[in-house]
Amino acid sequence: MCGIVGFTGKAQVAPILLNGLAKLEYRGYDSAGIAVENAAGKLEVVKAKGRLRVLCEMTDNGKAVAGTCGIGHTRWATHGEPSTANAHPHFSGDKKIAVVHNGIIENYQEIKDKLAASGCTFLSQTDTEVVAQLIDQYYYGVSAGDALDAITRMMLHVRGSYALGVLFEDQPGVVYAVRKDSPLIVGKAETGNLIASDVPALLNYTRTVYYIDNQEIVRLTPDTITFYNIDKEELQKTPTTIDWDAEAAEKGGYEHFMMKEIYEQPKAVRDTLSPRIKEGKISLEELELSEETLQGIRRLYIIGCGSAYHVGVAARYVFESLARLPVEVDVASEFRYRDPVIEPDSLAIIISQSGETADSLAALREAKNQGVKTLGIVNVVGSSIAREADAVLYTWAGPEIAVATTKAYSTQLAACYLLATELGRVRGTLDDAAYKNLVAELEALPDKIEKTLSDKERIQWFASKYAAAKDAFFIGRGLDYAVALEGSLKFKEISYIHSEAFAAGEMKHGPISLVEKNTLVVGILTQPNLYEKTISNMVEAKSRGAFLMGLTTYGNYGIEDNAGFTVYVPRTDPHFATSLSVIPLQLLAYYVSCAKGLDVDKPRNLAKSVTVE
């Protein structure tokens, strides 16, 4: 998982590269580097271990590096420890070709051994360096100076995933880009042309972008953009206009992107719901799935990674209850490799913020190979999942920069609510009155999320008291268990406190042995029919010394007889309660991380969009 930028044009390139990398630092931040064609016609590489600011200081924010054509990279290590030697860009042996890479070269050791046997020497531990050396071998060998031919030959011999930016010293002003299973887009600006791993890196320069498909190559000059397939045939592409506000990718006065994005959830959920609710009815015409098709669905497979998987766990309860459809929920990496038996007349729903998550994309392809219809729930227009799925339901969350997702999770939930409610209507499992009530509750959700955010000061106070905790357990039943999974993930990934989520009824089947004096146990109780049972499980933990935090709906004040601290959320239909109960859990994780002085937006060892397996 890394961030790539490239530019060729009429402006000084290094400041543009560093600005773009700053917008992509959520994709990797253990080292960074740039390669620029200097005035002498040589490829000048500057790179540094650590955060991007180190590279910025070395280059006076790019002003010290002259040239108008270059590529840049911010790294999240996969092969080789974070170091200057392992930082990108990487050279060929003669330093006449420079490469930046996002992805994993699976057969790199095999290629490296062959290249070493032919006399190549390697300066890094990375899989990427073999790409530069391999292109060099072809370019100055059988390809006879034909860059496109050298790149396509490399593509035929390399296995794995990659997005590449490539510079050739003897082709001034030209940037090549290549894509296979890792995201890469092209931007057309007034001052030149760009490549980047994600939209935020381009927003300061252009809104006109092209999406590169798998095994395609693009050649950029200051004035031209030319696309090719792996057979070196020229392709025609239609540009897409990005309507994101550039300021949406900035902090906007908040200390961290995560807090900004927590507070953007009412708007993001409203933007996802409102266009699809018209005159009290849900309209999903964009899916282009007829009512007959929806009526014919016999089973759902919901697939995702991380928080998207947790959305699937919650959605399972909602789909089964409202539409009476059997649902299987899979971690995408497991779905692909367990050789799944997929029933005919099923619908596979793949959930991904970026639409580029490698395991989720592979799962989508597996589902398509088995002949079932696929639906992508994604945030990024034109992303791989959006293009390859049979239907797509966009979540209009806008750019999400913090590594720990918040508004993407909430909008994915909202999209699932819409689909489950509409399926219930189409399949006849919801009568008119129930349907009308659910739609009204959906329309009220954004305001209720806003109301939930108003309790942040109490949560901040509590977080400061428990910032030194060593363990935390999140428990609940039904939908409350689903949100416990997400709450626990948020807590562990940005506070670095060991945290687990359990179905409350499972506590006594082993996990309760871990409870010690003052262990934090967060009990979530928004499901009326399960309230008393979860209280009993909380009391079991309290009797072993746990400190109880309760999270329930207004009116359940009896919880304070047992919980030492309680947060209340507005009442809604229990099917949609996850959208409200997740907010205090996001805030708890955020404030604990702040109290510990940690980098909330860039937690250690993590990156935003995992585009490698």
GUNUZA-454465 format. One record per residue (C-alpha): x, y, z; residue in three letters. Coordinates in steps of 0.2 Angstrom, whole numbers, plus 2048, in hexadecimal, padded with zeros to 3 digits. Example, Ala and Ser with C-alpha at 12.3 -4.5 7.8 and 13.67 -1.06 7.14 Angstrom:
BEGIN
83E7EA827Ala8447FB824Ser
This chain:
BEGIN
800800800Met8098107FACys8058207F2Gly80B8257E0Ile80B8367D7Val81383C7C7Gly81384C7BDPhe8198527ACThr8168647A6Gly81B8767A7Lys81C8787BAAla82A8737C6Gln8268617CAVal82D85E7DCAla8218697E5Pro8128617DCIle8198507E0Leu81A8547F2Leu80985C7F3Asn80284D7EBGly80B8417F7Leu80584B806Ala7F3847800Lys7F78357FFLeu80183380FGlu7F3829816Tyr7F881B80AArg809819811Gly81582381CTyr82581A821Asp82F822813Ser82D82D803Ala8378327F4Gly83783B7E3Ile8408397D3Ala8418487C7Val84984B7B6Glu8568597BAAsn85D8677AFAla86B85B7AAAla85F84E7A4Gly8638427B2Lys85783A7BDLeu8598417CFGlu8528377DDVal85083E7EFVal8488337FCLys84783180FAla84182681DLys83382C827Gly824837824Arg823842815Leu82885181FArg83A84B81FVal83A84B80CLeu83285C80CCys83F863817Glu84D85B80DMet8478637FDThr840874804Asp82F86E7FFAsn8358697EEGly83C87A7EALys84E8747EAAla84B8667DDVal84A86D7CBAla8408657BDGly82F8647B6Thr82D8517B4Cys82D8447C2Gly8258377CDIle8238357E0Gly81F8287EDHis81A8267FFThr81D815806Arg814808811Trp8217FA812Ala81D7E980CThr82F7E2806His83D7E9810Gly83D7F4820Glu83A80681FPro84B80E81ASer85281A80DThr85980C803Ala847804802Asn83E8147FFAla8388177EDHis83C81C7DFPro84780E7DBHis85480F7CDPhe85A8027C0Ser86C7FD7C1Gly87280B7B6Asp8668187BELys85E81C7AELys84D8157B2Ile84381A7C2Ala8348117C9Val8278147D6Val81B8067DBHis80B8027E5Asn8087EF7E6Gly8117DF7E9Ile81C7D57DCIle8187C37E1Glu8267BC7D6Asn8337C97DATyr8407BD7E2Gln83F7B27D2Glu8427C17C7Ile84F7C87D3Lys8597B87D2Asp8597B87BFLys85E7CA7BELeu86C7C77CBAla8737B97C1Ala8747C47B2Ser87E7D17BCGly8727DD7C3Cys8757E37D5Thr8677E87E1Phe8687F67EELeu8587F37F7Ser84D7E57FFGln83E7EA7F5Thr8347E07E8Asp8337F17DEThr8457F27D9Glu8437E27CEVal8377EC7C3Val8437FA7C0Ala8517ED7BCGln8457E37B1Leu83F7F17A7Ile8517F77A5Asp8577E679EGln8497E6791Tyr84B7F978CTyr85D7F7789Tyr85C7E6782Gly84E7DE777Val8427ED778Ser8507F8770Ala84B808778Gly838806777Asp83180A788Ala820803784Leu8277F377FAsp8327F178EAla8247F579AIle8187E8792Thr8267DB792Arg8287DF7A5Met8157DD7A7Met8167CB79FLeu8237C57ABHis81D7CD7BCVal8107C57C7Arg8077CF7D4Gly7FF7E07D6Ser8067F07D0Tyr8038027CCAla81380A7C5Leu81A81A7C1Gly82A8197B5Val8368267AFLeu8438237A1Phe85282E7A1Glu85382F78FAsp84183478DGln840845794Pro82F84C799Gly82783B799Val81E8317A7Val81881F7A4Tyr80B8177B0Ala8068057B1Val7F87FD7BAArg7F37EB7C0Lys7E87E97CFAsp7EE7F97D8Ser7E58097D6Pro7EC8177CALeu7E48267C2Ile7E98337B5Val7E58457B7Gly7E58527A9Lys7EA8647AFAla7ED8757A7Glu8008747ACThr8038627A7Gly7FD8507AAAsn7FD8467BALeu7FC8347C1Ile7F78307D3Ala7F18217DESer7E182B7E3Asp7D783A7E0Val7DC8467EEPro7EE8477E7Ala7E784F7D7Leu7D985A7DELeu7E486A7DFAsn7E98687CCTyr7DA8617C3Thr7C98597C4Arg7CB8507B3Thr7D183E7B6Val7D282E7ACTyr7D181D7B4Tyr7DF8107AFIle7D87FE7ADAsp7E27EE7B1Asn7F17EB7A6Gln7F07FC79EGlu7FE80879BIle7FE81B79AVal80B827792Arg80B839798Leu813847791Thr81085A796Pro80385B788Asp7FD849784Thr7F683A78DIle7F6829783Thr7EF81978APhe7F4807784Tyr7F07F5788Asn7FC7E878BIle7FD7E4779Asp8037F6776Lys7F37FB76DGlu7ED80D770Glu7DD80F77ALeu7D081D77BGln7CA82278CLys7BC82E792Thr7C183A7A0Pro7B783B7B0Thr7B484B7B9Thr7B784A7CCIle7AA8557D6Asp7B38537E7Trp7B78647EFAsp7CA8667F1Ala7C686D803Glu7BE85C807Ala7CF854807Ala7D6861814Glu7D4861827Lys7C8870826Gly7CE877838Gly7CD866840Tyr7DC85F849Glu7DB84E840His7D3848831Phe7CA83A83BMet7C1847846Met7BC851836Lys7B584182EGlu7AC83C83EIle7A384C83DTyr7A084B82AGlu79583B82DGln78484382EPro78784C81DLys78F83C816Ala78083181BVal77483E815Arg77D83F804Asp77C82C803Thr76A82B808Leu76183A801Ser7638387EEPro75C8267F0Arg74C82B7FAIle73F8337F0Lys72E8377F7Glu72F82A804Gly73581C7F9Lys7478157F6Ile74D8177E4Ser75B80C7DFLeu75980E7CCGlu76C8117CAGlu76F7FE7CELeu7667FA7BEGlu7607EA7C7Leu74E7E77C3Ser7417E27D0Glu7407D17C8Glu7537CF7CBThr7527D47DDLeu7437C97E0Gln74D7BA7D9Gly75C7BC7E5Ile75D7AD7F0Arg76C7B17FAArg7787C07FELeu78B7BF800Tyr7927CE808Ile7A57D0806Ile7B17DD80DGly7C17E0817Cys7C37E9828Gly7B67F582CSer7AD7F181BAla7AC7DF822Tyr7A47E6832His7977EF827Val7937DE820Gly7917D6831Val7847E4835Ala77C7E3824Ala7797D0826Arg76D7D3835Tyr7647E182BVal7627D781BPhe75D7C7823Glu7507D082ESer7497DC821Leu74A7D2811Ala74A7C0819Arg7597BC80ELeu7677B0814Pro7777B9815Val78A7B4815Glu7977C081BVal7A97BD816Asp7BA7C6819Val7BF7C8807Ala7D07C0808Ser7C77B080FGlu7B97B0803Phe7C67AF7F4Arg7D07A17FBTyr7C3796803Arg7BD7907F2Asp7AB7967F6Pro79C78D7F0Val79079B7EAIle77E7977E7Glu77679C7D7Pro76A7AB7D7Asp7757B47E4Ser77B7C57E6Leu78D7C97EBAla78F7DA7F4Ile7A17E07F5Ile7A47EF800Ile7B37FA7FFSer7B680C802Gln7C480E7F5Ser7BD8027E9Gly7CF7FB7E7Glu7D17F07F6Thr7DB7E17EEAla7D27D37F8Asp7C17DA7F5Ser7C47DD7E2Leu7CA7CB7E1Ala7BB7C57EAAla7B07CE7DELeu7B97C67CFArg7B67B57D8Glu7A47B87DAAla7A27BD7C7Lys7AC7AE7C2Asn79F7A37CBGln7917AC7C1Gly7887B67CEVal7837C87CDLys78F7D47D7Thr78B7E57DFLeu7997F17E5Gly7967FD7F3Ile7A48097F1Val7A981B7F4Asn7B481F7E5Val7AC8227D4Val7B58187C6Gly7BE80D7D2Ser7C27FB7CDSer7B47F37D7Ile7A88007D1Ala7AD7FC7BFArg7AD7E97C0Glu79D7E67CAAla78D7E37C2Asp7857F17CCAla78C7FF7D7Val7858097E6Leu7908187E9Tyr79281E7FBThr7948317F9Trp7A0833808Ala7AC83E7FFGly7BF83C802Pro7C4832812Glu7D6835817Ile7D882F829Ala7DD81C829Val7D0818835Ala7C081882BThr7B0821833Thr7A5829826Lys7A981B819Ala7A280F825Tyr793819829Ser78E81C817Thr791809813Gln785805820Leu778812819Ala77A80A808Ala7767F980FCys7677FF818Tyr760806808Leu7637F67FFLeu75C7EB80DAla74C7F680FThr7497F67FCGlu74C7E37FBLeu73F7E1809Gly7327EB7FFArg7367E27EFVal7357D07F7Arg7267D4800Gly72D7D2812Thr7297E4817Leu7177EA816Asp7147FC811Asp713803823Ala7247FA828Ala72C800818Tyr72681281ALys72C81282CAsn73D80C828Leu73F81981AVal73B827826Ala747820833Glu755820825Leu751832821Glu753837834Ala76482E836Leu76F83D831Pro76784883EAsp76883B84BLys77B838847Ile77D84B84AGlu77584A85ALys78083B860Thr78F84685CLeu78A852869Ser78F847877Asp7A2848873Lys7A8851882Glu7A284388EArg7AB836883Ile7BB841883Gln7BB842896Trp7B882F897Phe7C682B88AAla7D2835894Ser7CF82A8A3Lys7D181A899Tyr7E081F88EAla7EB814898Ala7E1804896Ala7EA7F4891Lys7DB7EA88BAsp7C97EE885Ala7BA7E3880Phe7AB7E8876Phe79C7DD878Ile78A7DD871Gly77D7D2869Arg7767D2857Gly7797E384FLeu7827E985FAsp78F7DB85DTyr7917E184BAla7957F3851Val7A07EC85FAla7AB7E5851Leu7AE7F684AGlu7AF7FF85AGly7BD7F3860Ser7C67F584FLeu7C6808851Lys7CC807862Phe7DB7FB85FLys7E180384EGlu7E3814854Ile7E6812867Ser7F1803866Tyr7E87FC875Ile7E47E9874His7D17E8870Ser7C57DA86CGlu7B37D9867Ala7A87CA86CPhe7967C586AAla7907C887CAla78A7B787EGly79B7B087AGlu7A47B9888Met7A17AA894Lys7A879E887His7BA7A388AGly7BD7B6888Pro7B77BA899Ile7C77B28A0Ser7D07C189ALeu7C77CD8A4Val7D17D58B3Glu7CE7E38BFLys7CA7F38B5Asn7CA7EB8A4Thr7BF7F6899Leu7AF7ED893Val7A47F7887Val7937F0886Gly7887F6877Ile7757F487ALeu76A7FC86CThr7607EC868Gln7507EC873Pro74E7D9873Asn7607D6878Leu7627E3885Tyr7607D9894Glu76B7CB88ELys7797D688BThr7777DF89CIle7797CD8A3Ser7897CB89AAsn7907DC89FMet78C7D88B1Val7967C78AFGlu7A57D28AAAla7A37DE8B8Lys7A37D08C5Ser7B47CC8BFArg7BA7DE8C1Gly7B77E68B0Ala7B27F88AFPhe7A27FA8A4Leu79E807897Met78D806890Gly78780C880Leu77480C87EThr765816878Thr75C824881Tyr75081D88EGly75B80E894Asn7618178A3Tyr7608088AEGly7718038A6Ile77980F8B2Glu7768038C0Asp7847F98B9Asn78E8038ADAla79B80F8B4Gly79981A8A4Phe78B81B898Thr789823887Val77782587FTyr77282686DVal76182B866Pro75481E863Arg752818851Thr74C808849Asp7577FA850Pro75C7F583FHis76580683DPhe76C80884EAla77E804849Thr77F814840Ser77D81D851Leu78681185DSer796812852Val798825855Ile79C824867Pro7A8815864Leu7B1820856Gln7B382E862Leu7B9823871Leu7C781C866Ala7CB82E85FTyr7CC836870Tyr7D6827878Val7E382986ASer7E483B86DCys7E683987FAla7F582E87CLys7FD83A870Gly7FC82F861Leu7FA83384EAsp7E883084CVal7E8832839Asp7F7827836Lys7F7818842Pro80780D842Arg8087FF835Asn7F880482DLeu7F380C81CAla7E3812816Lys7DE808806Ser7E67F6806Val7E97F37F4Thr7F47E47F7Val7F07D37FDGlu
